């Protein structure tokens, strides 16, 4: 018997070449293709923090900074069972992945915020 491999079909691989990234349109099209979100769209974000004076106002200001059309009247609040924490749901108009990433970063680093979902 021979130690040589038997006749097996050769494996072929295909490579996908992304569109040229030199143009903003190509990069934007690729970002849209990679995203599960269609922009613009309404996007809810839950923010939890210690129930304290100014918490809701601070979250509202951040939301408005990233979405000038943000309407504070749409904020939803939910207290924890013991009443020590407050869940704040804001709904922003998401216009890009970059906007959402920066909004999440800003909310997450705010001293009054414990969790952003």
MODELLER restraints for C-alpha pairs under 7 A, 6 or more apart:
rsr = mdl.restraints
at = mdl.atoms
rsr.add(forms.Gaussian(group=physical.xy_distance, feature=features.Distance(at['CA:19:A'], at['CA:26:A']), mean=6.16, stdev=0.5))
rsr.add(forms.Gaussian(group=physical.xy_distance, feature=features.Distance(at['CA:20:A'], at['CA:26:A']), mean=6.42, stdev=0.5))
rsr.add(forms.Gaussian(group=physical.xy_distance, feature=features.Distance(at['CA:21:A'], at['CA:27:A']), mean=5.43, stdev=0.5))
rsr.add(forms.Gaussian(group=physical.xy_distance, feature=features.Distance(at['CA:39:A'], at['CA:94:A']), mean=6.29, stdev=0.5))
rsr.add(forms.Gaussian(group=physical.xy_distance, feature=features.Distance(at['CA:39:A'], at['CA:95:A']), mean=5.12, stdev=0.5))
rsr.add(forms.Gaussian(group=physical.xy_distance, feature=features.Distance(at['CA:39:A'], at['CA:96:A']), mean=6.21, stdev=0.5))
rsr.add(forms.Gaussian(group=physical.xy_distance, feature=features.Distance(at['CA:40:A'], at['CA:93:A']), mean=6.31, stdev=0.5))
rsr.add(forms.Gaussian(group=physical.xy_distance, feature=features.Distance(at['CA:40:A'], at['CA:94:A']), mean=5.32, stdev=0.5))
rsr.add(forms.Gaussian(group=physical.xy_distance, feature=features.Distance(at['CA:40:A'], at['CA:95:A']), mean=4.51, stdev=0.5))
rsr.add(forms.Gaussian(group=physical.xy_distance, feature=features.Distance(at['CA:41:A'], at['CA:93:A']), mean=5.43, stdev=0.5))
rsr.add(forms.Gaussian(group=physical.xy_distance, feature=features.Distance(at['CA:41:A'], at['CA:94:A']), mean=5.33, stdev=0.5))
rsr.add(forms.Gaussian(group=physical.xy_distance, feature=features.Distance(at['CA:41:A'], at['CA:95:A']), mean=6.94, stdev=0.5))
rsr.add(forms.Gaussian(group=physical.xy_distance, feature=features.Distance(at['CA:42:A'], at['CA:91:A']), mean=6.22, stdev=0.5))
rsr.add(forms.Gaussian(group=physical.xy_distance, feature=features.Distance(at['CA:42:A'], at['CA:92:A']), mean=5.61, stdev=0.5))
rsr.add(forms.Gaussian(group=physical.xy_distance, feature=features.Distance(at['CA:42:A'], at['CA:93:A']), mean=4.53, stdev=0.5))
rsr.add(forms.Gaussian(group=physical.xy_distance, feature=features.Distance(at['CA:42:A'], at['CA:94:A']), mean=6.05, stdev=0.5))
rsr.add(forms.Gaussian(group=physical.xy_distance, feature=features.Distance(at['CA:43:A'], at['CA:91:A']), mean=5.27, stdev=0.5))
rsr.add(forms.Gaussian(group=physical.xy_distance, feature=features.Distance(at['CA:43:A'], at['CA:92:A']), mean=5.31, stdev=0.5))
rsr.add(forms.Gaussian(group=physical.xy_distance, feature=features.Distance(at['CA:43:A'], at['CA:93:A']), mean=6.03, stdev=0.5))
rsr.add(forms.Gaussian(group=physical.xy_distance, feature=features.Distance(at['CA:43:A'], at['CA:94:A']), mean=5.99, stdev=0.5))
rsr.add(forms.Gaussian(group=physical.xy_distance, feature=features.Distance(at['CA:44:A'], at['CA:89:A']), mean=6.51, stdev=0.5))
rsr.add(forms.Gaussian(group=physical.xy_distance, feature=features.Distance(at['CA:44:A'], at['CA:90:A']), mean=5.60, stdev=0.5))
rsr.add(forms.Gaussian(group=physical.xy_distance, feature=features.Distance(at['CA:44:A'], at['CA:91:A']), mean=4.10, stdev=0.5))
rsr.add(forms.Gaussian(group=physical.xy_distance, feature=features.Distance(at['CA:44:A'], at['CA:92:A']), mean=6.39, stdev=0.5))
rsr.add(forms.Gaussian(group=physical.xy_distance, feature=features.Distance(at['CA:45:A'], at['CA:89:A']), mean=5.54, stdev=0.5))
rsr.add(forms.Gaussian(group=physical.xy_distance, feature=features.Distance(at['CA:45:A'], at['CA:90:A']), mean=5.36, stdev=0.5))
rsr.add(forms.Gaussian(group=physical.xy_distance, feature=features.Distance(at['CA:45:A'], at['CA:91:A']), mean=6.16, stdev=0.5))
rsr.add(forms.Gaussian(group=physical.xy_distance, feature=features.Distance(at['CA:45:A'], at['CA:117:A']), mean=5.93, stdev=0.5))
rsr.add(forms.Gaussian(group=physical.xy_distance, feature=features.Distance(at['CA:46:A'], at['CA:87:A']), mean=6.65, stdev=0.5))
rsr.add(forms.Gaussian(group=physical.xy_distance, feature=features.Distance(at['CA:46:A'], at['CA:88:A']), mean=5.68, stdev=0.5))
rsr.add(forms.Gaussian(group=physical.xy_distance, feature=features.Distance(at['CA:46:A'], at['CA:89:A']), mean=4.38, stdev=0.5))
rsr.add(forms.Gaussian(group=physical.xy_distance, feature=features.Distance(at['CA:46:A'], at['CA:90:A']), mean=6.50, stdev=0.5))
rsr.add(forms.Gaussian(group=physical.xy_distance, feature=features.Distance(at['CA:46:A'], at['CA:116:A']), mean=5.76, stdev=0.5))
rsr.add(forms.Gaussian(group=physical.xy_distance, feature=features.Distance(at['CA:46:A'], at['CA:117:A']), mean=5.02, stdev=0.5))
rsr.add(forms.Gaussian(group=physical.xy_distance, feature=features.Distance(at['CA:47:A'], at['CA:87:A']), mean=5.72, stdev=0.5))
rsr.add(forms.Gaussian(group=physical.xy_distance, feature=features.Distance(at['CA:47:A'], at['CA:88:A']), mean=5.09, stdev=0.5))
rsr.add(forms.Gaussian(group=physical.xy_distance, feature=features.Distance(at['CA:47:A'], at['CA:89:A']), mean=6.19, stdev=0.5))
rsr.add(forms.Gaussian(group=physical.xy_distance, feature=features.Distance(at['CA:47:A'], at['CA:113:A']), mean=6.88, stdev=0.5))
rsr.add(forms.Gaussian(group=physical.xy_distance, feature=features.Distance(at['CA:47:A'], at['CA:115:A']), mean=5.89, stdev=0.5))
rsr.add(forms.Gaussian(group=physical.xy_distance, feature=features.Distance(at['CA:47:A'], at['CA:116:A']), mean=4.56, stdev=0.5))
rsr.add(forms.Gaussian(group=physical.xy_distance, feature=features.Distance(at['CA:47:A'], at['CA:117:A']), mean=6.38, stdev=0.5))
rsr.add(forms.Gaussian(group=physical.xy_distance, feature=features.Distance(at['CA:48:A'], at['CA:85:A']), mean=6.96, stdev=0.5))
rsr.add(forms.Gaussian(group=physical.xy_distance, feature=features.Distance(at['CA:48:A'], at['CA:86:A']), mean=5.71, stdev=0.5))
rsr.add(forms.Gaussian(group=physical.xy_distance, feature=features.Distance(at['CA:48:A'], at['CA:87:A']), mean=4.43, stdev=0.5))
rsr.add(forms.Gaussian(group=physical.xy_distance, feature=features.Distance(at['CA:48:A'], at['CA:88:A']), mean=6.17, stdev=0.5))
rsr.add(forms.Gaussian(group=physical.xy_distance, feature=features.Distance(at['CA:48:A'], at['CA:113:A']), mean=5.96, stdev=0.5))
rsr.add(forms.Gaussian(group=physical.xy_distance, feature=features.Distance(at['CA:48:A'], at['CA:114:A']), mean=5.64, stdev=0.5))
rsr.add(forms.Gaussian(group=physical.xy_distance, feature=features.Distance(at['CA:48:A'], at['CA:115:A']), mean=5.12, stdev=0.5))
rsr.add(forms.Gaussian(group=physical.xy_distance, feature=features.Distance(at['CA:48:A'], at['CA:116:A']), mean=6.37, stdev=0.5))
rsr.add(forms.Gaussian(group=physical.xy_distance, feature=features.Distance(at['CA:49:A'], at['CA:85:A']), mean=5.59, stdev=0.5))
rsr.add(forms.Gaussian(group=physical.xy_distance, feature=features.Distance(at['CA:49:A'], at['CA:86:A']), mean=5.63, stdev=0.5))
rsr.add(forms.Gaussian(group=physical.xy_distance, feature=features.Distance(at['CA:49:A'], at['CA:87:A']), mean=6.72, stdev=0.5))
rsr.add(forms.Gaussian(group=physical.xy_distance, feature=features.Distance(at['CA:49:A'], at['CA:112:A']), mean=5.81, stdev=0.5))
rsr.add(forms.Gaussian(group=physical.xy_distance, feature=features.Distance(at['CA:49:A'], at['CA:113:A']), mean=4.49, stdev=0.5))
rsr.add(forms.Gaussian(group=physical.xy_distance, feature=features.Distance(at['CA:49:A'], at['CA:114:A']), mean=4.80, stdev=0.5))
rsr.add(forms.Gaussian(group=physical.xy_distance, feature=features.Distance(at['CA:49:A'], at['CA:115:A']), mean=6.79, stdev=0.5))
rsr.add(forms.Gaussian(group=physical.xy_distance, feature=features.Distance(at['CA:50:A'], at['CA:84:A']), mean=6.04, stdev=0.5))
rsr.add(forms.Gaussian(group=physical.xy_distance, feature=features.Distance(at['CA:50:A'], at['CA:85:A']), mean=4.37, stdev=0.5))
rsr.add(forms.Gaussian(group=physical.xy_distance, feature=features.Distance(at['CA:50:A'], at['CA:86:A']), mean=6.06, stdev=0.5))
rsr.add(forms.Gaussian(group=physical.xy_distance, feature=features.Distance(at['CA:50:A'], at['CA:112:A']), mean=6.60, stdev=0.5))
rsr.add(forms.Gaussian(group=physical.xy_distance, feature=features.Distance(at['CA:51:A'], at['CA:84:A']), mean=5.53, stdev=0.5))
rsr.add(forms.Gaussian(group=physical.xy_distance, feature=features.Distance(at['CA:51:A'], at['CA:85:A']), mean=4.65, stdev=0.5))
rsr.add(forms.Gaussian(group=physical.xy_distance, feature=features.Distance(at['CA:51:A'], at['CA:86:A']), mean=5.05, stdev=0.5))
rsr.add(forms.Gaussian(group=physical.xy_distance, feature=features.Distance(at['CA:55:A'], at['CA:112:A']), mean=6.60, stdev=0.5))
rsr.add(forms.Gaussian(group=physical.xy_distance, feature=features.Distance(at['CA:60:A'], at['CA:72:A']), mean=6.25, stdev=0.5))
rsr.add(forms.Gaussian(group=physical.xy_distance, feature=features.Distance(at['CA:63:A'], at['CA:70:A']), mean=6.55, stdev=0.5))
rsr.add(forms.Gaussian(group=physical.xy_distance, feature=features.Distance(at['CA:63:A'], at['CA:92:A']), mean=6.85, stdev=0.5))
rsr.add(forms.Gaussian(group=physical.xy_distance, feature=features.Distance(at['CA:64:A'], at['CA:70:A']), mean=5.26, stdev=0.5))
rsr.add(forms.Gaussian(group=physical.xy_distance, feature=features.Distance(at['CA:66:A'], at['CA:99:A']), mean=6.96, stdev=0.5))
rsr.add(forms.Gaussian(group=physical.xy_distance, feature=features.Distance(at['CA:66:A'], at['CA:103:A']), mean=6.60, stdev=0.5))
rsr.add(forms.Gaussian(group=physical.xy_distance, feature=features.Distance(at['CA:67:A'], at['CA:92:A']), mean=6.20, stdev=0.5))
rsr.add(forms.Gaussian(group=physical.xy_distance, feature=features.Distance(at['CA:67:A'], at['CA:93:A']), mean=6.28, stdev=0.5))
rsr.add(forms.Gaussian(group=physical.xy_distance, feature=features.Distance(at['CA:70:A'], at['CA:92:A']), mean=5.89, stdev=0.5))
rsr.add(forms.Gaussian(group=physical.xy_distance, feature=features.Distance(at['CA:75:A'], at['CA:88:A']), mean=6.75, stdev=0.5))
rsr.add(forms.Gaussian(group=physical.xy_distance, feature=features.Distance(at['CA:75:A'], at['CA:89:A']), mean=5.72, stdev=0.5))
rsr.add(forms.Gaussian(group=physical.xy_distance, feature=features.Distance(at['CA:75:A'], at['CA:90:A']), mean=5.14, stdev=0.5))
rsr.add(forms.Gaussian(group=physical.xy_distance, feature=features.Distance(at['CA:76:A'], at['CA:88:A']), mean=5.72, stdev=0.5))
rsr.add(forms.Gaussian(group=physical.xy_distance, feature=features.Distance(at['CA:76:A'], at['CA:89:A']), mean=5.00, stdev=0.5))
rsr.add(forms.Gaussian(group=physical.xy_distance, feature=features.Distance(at['CA:76:A'], at['CA:90:A']), mean=6.81, stdev=0.5))
rsr.add(forms.Gaussian(group=physical.xy_distance, feature=features.Distance(at['CA:77:A'], at['CA:86:A']), mean=6.87, stdev=0.5))
rsr.add(forms.Gaussian(group=physical.xy_distance, feature=features.Distance(at['CA:77:A'], at['CA:87:A']), mean=5.64, stdev=0.5))
rsr.add(forms.Gaussian(group=physical.xy_distance, feature=features.Distance(at['CA:77:A'], at['CA:88:A']), mean=4.78, stdev=0.5))
rsr.add(forms.Gaussian(group=physical.xy_distance, feature=features.Distance(at['CA:77:A'], at['CA:89:A']), mean=6.46, stdev=0.5))
rsr.add(forms.Gaussian(group=physical.xy_distance, feature=features.Distance(at['CA:78:A'], at['CA:86:A']), mean=5.76, stdev=0.5))
rsr.add(forms.Gaussian(group=physical.xy_distance, feature=features.Distance(at['CA:78:A'], at['CA:87:A']), mean=4.90, stdev=0.5))
rsr.add(forms.Gaussian(group=physical.xy_distance, feature=features.Distance(at['CA:78:A'], at['CA:88:A']), mean=6.59, stdev=0.5))
rsr.add(forms.Gaussian(group=physical.xy_distance, feature=features.Distance(at['CA:79:A'], at['CA:85:A']), mean=5.90, stdev=0.5))
rsr.add(forms.Gaussian(group=physical.xy_distance, feature=features.Distance(at['CA:79:A'], at['CA:86:A']), mean=4.51, stdev=0.5))
rsr.add(forms.Gaussian(group=physical.xy_distance, feature=features.Distance(at['CA:79:A'], at['CA:87:A']), mean=6.07, stdev=0.5))
rsr.add(forms.Gaussian(group=physical.xy_distance, feature=features.Distance(at['CA:80:A'], at['CA:86:A']), mean=6.08, stdev=0.5))
rsr.add(forms.Gaussian(group=physical.xy_distance, feature=features.Distance(at['CA:94:A'], at['CA:100:A']), mean=6.54, stdev=0.5))
rsr.add(forms.Gaussian(group=physical.xy_distance, feature=features.Distance(at['CA:107:A'], at['CA:113:A']), mean=6.81, stdev=0.5))
rsr.add(forms.Gaussian(group=physical.xy_distance, feature=features.Distance(at['CA:107:A'], at['CA:116:A']), mean=6.98, stdev=0.5))
rsr.add(forms.Gaussian(group=physical.xy_distance, feature=features.Distance(at['CA:108:A'], at['CA:115:A']), mean=6.68, stdev=0.5))
rsr.add(forms.Gaussian(group=physical.xy_distance, feature=features.Distance(at['CA:108:A'], at['CA:116:A']), mean=6.11, stdev=0.5))
